[in-house]
Amino acid sequence: MIGDGGGDLKAVKANKGLFYPTPPGKEKEAWEKFPEAFQKFIEIKYKGEFEDKLLEIFDKSLLTSPPWQQANYNHIDSYKEKQEIRKSLYKKFNPQGKLLVL
């Protein structure tokens, strides 16, 4: 199974399946590496060390709690962190739209 969330992983493991993660924020890299993973799957070399390494990376990418519930969370800093992405998306998809820039 291919998935991007903890629920996907739980579902496939409950059914004794294999999981190829597409970690949040790293989807492009995951899809670029998919041919190698698929080849390992075909060669019956996916299960074990290879999958375990992918799952370790995936686990680190998942939030254990929402950012705003974490100590010292600052909503202004969080907004600024993604501001350049928002600006480029507005420019491309909604050039007449209004965007708050801090």
C-alpha positions as CSV (number, residue, x, y, z in Angstrom):
1,M,0.0,0.0,0.0
2,I,1.1,3.5,-0.7
3,G,0.1,6.2,1.8
4,D,0.8,9.5,3.5
5,G,-0.7,9.1,6.9
6,G,-0.4,7.2,10.1
7,G,-3.9,5.7,9.6
8,D,-2.7,4.3,6.2
9,L,0.2,2.6,7.9
10,K,-1.9,1.2,10.7
11,A,-4.4,-0.2,8.2
12,V,-1.9,-2.0,6.1
13,K,0.0,-3.4,9.1
14,A,-3.2,-4.7,10.7
15,N,-3.6,-6.7,7.5
16,K,0.1,-7.8,7.4
17,G,0.9,-5.8,4.3
18,L,3.8,-3.7,3.2
19,F,3.8,0.1,3.1
20,Y,5.4,2.6,0.9
21,P,5.2,6.0,2.6
22,T,5.0,9.4,0.9
23,P,5.9,11.6,3.9
24,P,4.2,14.9,4.2
25,G,6.4,17.6,2.6
26,K,8.6,15.0,0.9
27,E,6.1,13.7,-1.6
28,K,8.3,14.6,-4.6
29,E,11.3,12.8,-3.3
30,A,9.2,9.7,-2.4
31,W,7.8,9.4,-5.9
32,E,11.3,9.9,-7.4
33,K,12.5,6.9,-5.2
34,F,9.5,4.8,-5.9
35,P,11.0,2.9,-8.9
36,E,13.8,1.6,-6.6
37,A,11.3,0.5,-4.0
38,F,9.1,-1.2,-6.5
39,Q,12.1,-3.1,-7.9
40,K,12.9,-4.3,-4.4
41,F,9.3,-5.3,-4.0
42,I,9.4,-7.3,-7.2
43,E,12.6,-9.0,-6.1
44,I,11.1,-9.8,-2.7
45,K,13.7,-7.6,-1.0
46,Y,11.3,-4.8,0.2
47,K,10.2,-6.3,3.5
48,G,12.7,-5.9,6.4
49,E,15.6,-3.5,6.4
50,F,14.5,-1.4,3.3
51,E,10.9,-0.9,4.5
52,D,12.0,-0.3,8.1
53,K,14.3,2.5,7.0
54,L,11.5,4.2,5.0
55,L,9.1,3.8,8.0
56,E,11.6,5.3,10.4
57,I,11.8,8.4,8.1
58,F,8.1,8.5,7.7
59,D,7.5,8.2,11.5
60,K,9.6,11.3,12.1
61,S,7.6,13.3,9.6
62,L,4.3,12.7,11.3
63,L,3.0,15.2,13.9
64,T,2.3,13.8,17.3
65,S,0.3,16.8,18.2
66,P,-0.9,19.9,16.4
67,P,1.9,22.6,16.3
68,W,-0.3,25.1,18.2
69,Q,-0.5,22.7,21.2
70,Q,3.3,22.5,21.5
71,A,5.3,24.6,24.0
72,N,6.5,28.0,22.7
73,Y,4.4,27.9,19.6
74,N,4.2,31.3,17.9
75,H,1.5,31.7,15.3
76,I,3.1,34.7,13.7
77,D,6.4,32.8,13.2
78,S,4.5,29.8,11.9
79,Y,2.7,32.0,9.4
80,K,5.9,33.7,8.2
81,E,7.6,30.3,7.8
82,K,5.2,29.4,4.9
83,Q,4.7,33.0,3.6
84,E,6.9,32.6,0.5
85,I,5.0,29.5,-0.6
86,R,1.7,31.3,-0.1
87,K,2.9,34.3,-2.1
88,S,4.0,32.1,-5.1
89,L,0.6,30.2,-5.0
90,Y,-1.4,33.4,-4.9
91,K,0.7,34.8,-7.8
92,K,0.1,31.7,-9.9
93,F,-3.5,30.8,-9.0
94,N,-5.1,33.9,-7.6
95,P,-3.2,37.0,-8.8
96,Q,-6.1,39.3,-8.0
97,G,-6.6,37.9,-4.5
98,K,-5.6,39.5,-1.3
99,L,-2.9,37.9,0.9
100,L,-1.8,39.0,4.4
101,V,2.0,39.5,4.3
102,L,3.8,39.9,7.6
